[in-house]
Amino acid sequence: MIALISILLVLASVLLIVVVFVQNPKGGGLSSDFGAAQQLGGVQRTNDFIEKATWTLAAVILVASIGLTSLMKPAKVKQPEKQEQTGGQQGPAGGQQGGAQGGQQQQ
């Protein structure tokens, strides 16, 4: 599931980069390439599509980032168990010696 969301996030990011490069901040962009289509209303439809695609891809990136963050759990660090100092035998280094499992006291 995490891999699927990660792939979706990368794909949406690349598509957003492409859509932003297609736009022209001064109003030209892809719509200026149609020239004579201005009389037919094709320019406005192209600009609307590019704007909707930009906002949709930005929303997909936002939702995928939040979803991926919520799915990922931090790795639990295994902490050594503290042993009581009563009733055990002392080894050469001063630590307690245990049984077959190494961490348990023999009684």
C-alpha angles and dihedrals in degrees: 000000000000091000091051093051091045091053090048090050094051092045092050090048093052092047091050090053090052093048092049091050090052091057122082115212091216095058100265113094122116093340092064090061091068094065104169092035089078089087092055097051095249093128094060092049091050092050091047092050093049092047093048091047090052094051093042093051091046090052091048090052091049095049093043092050093051092045093049092048092051093048095050112084123197115252113257113238111223108231120205114252116247114235125208117246095222124101100003132116119251117235127209093274093049095255126119118266116224139196129263094314093052097225103064127083122241116229 
